[in-house]
Amino acid sequence: MSNFPWEIVLAVLALVVPVFAFLWEFVFVGRKRLGYRVQVDTTARQEVAAENAGALQRLDDC
């Protein structure tokens, strides 16, 4: 059996990885937010008239 301290290596990695991710995201690259959203440019009227309108309701009826 080896006496290599795997617990210490994993503990150090568990500390280094999040710190590196934080520094990369906010210091080096300079982003101000973590997530992004995509806005869909459709209205409710377009959704009602769409080809797949009511698909979820049809699945619930099964």
Secondary structure by P-SEA (a helix, b strand, c coil): ccccaaaaaaaaaaaaaaaaaaaaacccccccccbbbbbbcccaaaaaaccccaaaaaaaac
